[in-house]
Structure formats: C-alpha cells, structure tokens
Amino acid sequence: MRIERTATAWVERGGWSYARTENDPRFAYHDRRFGVAEGLAVDERHIFIVMDNNHDYLAADPSESAPAPVRVSSPAVITARRRVT
C-alpha cells in the first residue's frame, strides 16, 4: 500500500498483493488457516517477504518444512518496465 499525506489527510494510493505467490501450489504451506508472512523489507528494486511457517510443511512436498524468503520486483520497477516496453 502506498500512502501519501495531503494537506488534510493520509490517502491510500495503491496496493499490491502477494497472495497469488503465497497460495501457489508450489509454495503454499499445508496449513492455510493463517497467513505466514512475518517480515518485510523494501529497497529500490525489490520487496522481500519473510515467511514464518511455524514448522509447517509445503502442501506439495511434505518433506520440506523450512521457512521461505520471497523476493519480488518492486511494483515501481515493474511499472517502469511496462512504460519502457
């Protein structure tokens, strides 16, 4: 969510979701009652999301129970690429 301050209020300008990634059968954890994102870092080019799976396993691979970092391109970078092409 991008938030900007005007003279009188804070205004939401845009939001992005990583739900498609978290729910993708290749990356989804077995127990989906709760979201597992617990950490967030942002730089000029990427958004990093730390997934804390509480020792749950991947739905697609019960032998895999490690937490997973997720790195995606920043929406600003994606928007700039679309303007160039």
Secondary structure, 3 states (H helix, E strand, C coil): CEEEECCCCEEEEECCCCHHHHHCCCCCECCCCCCCEEEEEECCCEEEEEECCCCCCECCECCCCCCEEEEEECHHHHHHHHHHC
